[in-house]
Amino acid sequence: MNKGSLFIISGPSGSGKDTVLKEVFKLLPDVAFSVSTITRPMRVGEVEGEKYNFVSKEKFLSMLENDELLEFNEYIGNFYGTPRKPVDKALAEGRDMILEVDVNGAFKVKEKMKDAVSIFIMPPSFTELKRRLSSRGTDDEAVINKRMLEALREIENAVNYDYIVVNDNILAAAQDVEHIILSSRLKTARKKEIINEVLEKC
């Protein structure tokens, strides 16, 4: 069985990552999603195991000590991380998996998994990014400006990604991600079994 591939998705707040990924999973329902482990309390509307697994800080630190995380980060006193075991299991079973992390997390994962394919979801413009953040109506101007500064830092790191997908249209962006995943499945490194099968029947 050919191994699956890991696809790292990053992008600034307001780039529309989550919305694009919802469409990607409709297009490619066989692709797995890496569920993050976090220590903050569950928010209204969140479901255990859907996007996050909620654990105690003690449990998280134990996972960290036992090298069970591909990457982790601390934000406002809470820990966020990517469990290694589900990723290894999915790839070993031949399933492709999508991992959504920030720029720092992406670099950490890339260091450990050299074959991972990185995709950066880019807003069409900085003006549009601010419009999206403002239209949410959940943050004041100070928070929006902070998010914009963080977005600038992340966009500056986009040059280090394998692919850039501009989210000017949600479906078009999702199709771009779909094409990247499908083309990756045709790489020689993932087709070695069929080569061997053909040669054995010569």
Secondary structure, 3 states (H helix, E strand, C coil): CCCCCEEEEECCCCCCHHHHHHHHHHHCCCCEECCEEECCCCCCCCCECCCEEECCHHHHHHHHHCCCEEEEEEECCEEEEEEHHHHHHHHHCCCCEEEECCHHHHHHHHHHCCCCEEEEEECCCHHHHHHHHHHCCCCCHHHHHHHHHHHHHHHHCHHHCCEEEECCCHHHHHHHHHHHHHHHCCCHHHCHHHHHHHHHCC
